[in-house]
Amino acid sequence: MQVLTLPEQGNPIATERDATDVIGEAFSVEAKTVVIPVSRLTDDFFQLRTRLAGEIAQKFVNYRLRLVILGDISKYVDESTALRDFVYESNRGKQLWFVTTAADLEARLNAA
C-alpha cells in the first residue's frame, strides 16, 4: 500500500484548501494513506469548536483516503474531553487515525 508521508517541516495544513492540495499530491503518487505530522497542523485543528479537524477529515474520507496524524497530541487531549473522545472514536475506525510514533503507525498499517 502506497503511503504519502509529509515531512515535518513545511507549510502548515491550516485550511480545507491546504488539505485539498495534499490530497492532490496523494493522488499523484497513488497513495491510499496520507500521514501528516502534528508539526504541520495548526492549533485550530485540535480545537474542535473551529470545525477544522472535521472538515479536513471529511475531505480525506470523500476522496477515500486514510488520514493519519502522527505525533504527540497529549497537550491538546489533556485540555479537551471532546478532543479525547474524537481521537478515541477516530482510532476505532479505518479512515482517521491518531498515532504517536512511526512504529505505532507501522503496526496499525500491518494490521489493516
N, C-alpha and C positions, 0 to 999 in steps of 0.2 A: 504494500500500500504506500503510495506516494504521500509524503508529509512535507508541507512547507513550514519551515520554522523561521520566523522573523528574527533578525539579530537584535540583541538587547539595546543597541544604540540605533537611533534613527528618529524620524518624525513620529510624534505621538499619534495614536489612534484615538482621536478625540471627537469624531463626528461619524454619522452614518456614511457620509461621503468617503471618509478615510477607510471605513470598513469595506465599502464597495471597491475601492482601489485594491485592497488586499485580496478580495475575492477574485478580481480580475487577474491578479498575479498568480493566485492559486490555480485558476483555470489554465493559465499559460503553461504551467508545469504539470498539469493534470493531477494536482493534489486533491485528496479527499479529506484531508485533515490539515488544519491550519493552527500552528502554535504561536501564540502571542505572549512574549514575556511581560510580566507585570510592569516592568520599567517602561514599556511602550504605551501604557494606559494612563489616562489622567485620573485624578481623584474622583472626578464626576462619574466615572464608570462604576466606582464602588459605592456611590451614594444612590441608592435605588430610587429615591424621590426624583432624580433627574431623568429617569427612564432610559438613560443611555445604554446601560448593560442589556436591558431587554430589547431595545431597538437594534443594537448591534448583533446580539444573539439571533434575533429573528431574521436578520439579513442572511446570516450563515445557514440557518435552517431552510429558508426559502430556496437557497441555491444548493441544498443537500450537501453541505459541507459541515464536518465536525469542527467545532471551535474549542481549542484548549488554551486556558490561561495558565501560564507556567510561572511559578514563583510563590514567594511567601506573602500571603494576604492577611496574615493574622492580625495586623494592626487595624485593618478595616473590619474584619469579622468580630473582633473584640468590642468594637464600637457600635455594632448594629446586629440586633437579633434578626431583623428581616434579611439582612445580607447572609448571615449564617444559615438561615433556613433556605434561602435561594441557592447557596452553594451546595448544601446538603441534597436538595432536590435535584439540582442540575447533575451532580455526580452520580445520581441513581440512574440517569438516562444515558443516551448514546450520543447526543448532539452537542452538549456543552459540558466540558469538564474543567475543574479547577484542580491542578496538581502542583505540589510543592517542588519536586525535583524531576530531573530528566529520567532518573531511574523509575520514579513513580509513573511517569508517562509511558515509558517502555513497557512496564508491567501491564498497564491498562490496555495498551495497544495490542500486546500479545494475547491478552485475554479476550479481546473483542472479536 
